[in-house]
Amino acid sequence: MSKPSRLERTRKRLSCALTIEKRHYSGIVLDLSGSGLFIQTTAPAEPGTGLRVELAVPGQAEPLPIQARVARRKVVPPRLVTVAQGGLGVRIEQAPEAYYALIAEMQRTKLPSAEEKPAQPSRPPPRAKARGRLQRRALEAARRSLGAPPRPEPSGCFRVRLGQVHGSRSRFLEVKADSEDEARERAVAEVGEGWKVLSCERRNVS
C-alpha cells in the first residue's frame, strides 16, 4: 500500500499552536480558507481578540505564522464534547504566501490522465525570469479567488546586489519588502535562476 501524500495527510489533520495575550494553547484546524479558519481548541478568547496561529504543515520544518482575529467562539457544554466540537472561528489579517499556495494546491482539481489529454505541440520551457513572474501572477490570482485579505504594502526598501553563479557580471535591484530575507527572495525571483545575492542593505526612504 502506497503512503498517503502530504496533501492527503494535511486534509485529515492539521495541528496548530495559538498565542493569545502571551498565553499558549494547542488546537486542530477543522476548516480553512483564504479568509479564515475554524480551530478546535479550549483556548478562551472572545470575538475581537487578536491572536497568532502557527500552522504545522506535514513535510515542512517550520510552521506557517498567521496573524488573525477571533470572529466567533463556539462553546460546547462538557456533556456534549463527545458529539460536538467547540473552538474559535478566526479571520485572517496577515498570512505568508506559503499559506495561500497550500490552499490553492489543496483545492486544485485533478488533472486529466495522459489518455484524456489532447495532443499538444511541445514548447520550450519558459525562461526562469518569465517563469517566476508567471508563478507570482498565479499566486496572486489564487489569493483573490480564495478571498484573501488585501496584501499590505511592504514596509521597507532594500538595495540588493546580485552576481552570476557562473560568471563575473553583477547588478543592483531596488526591492520593496518587509525583511531582508524577503528582499533576497524577491530579488532572486525577479532576475531568475543563475544569480545569487551578494549583499542586501535597507535604504532609508524619506
Protein Blocks (a to p, Z undefined) as FASTA:
>chain_A
ZZddfklmmmmoccddddeehiacddddfbdcfkbccdddfbdcdehiacddddddehia
bdcddddddfbdcdddfklmmmcccddddddfbdcfklmmmmmmmmpccdddfklpccdd
ddddddfklmmmmmmmmmmmmmmmnopacddddfbdcddddddfbbcbdcddddddfbfk
lmmmmmmmmnoghiacfbdcddddZZ
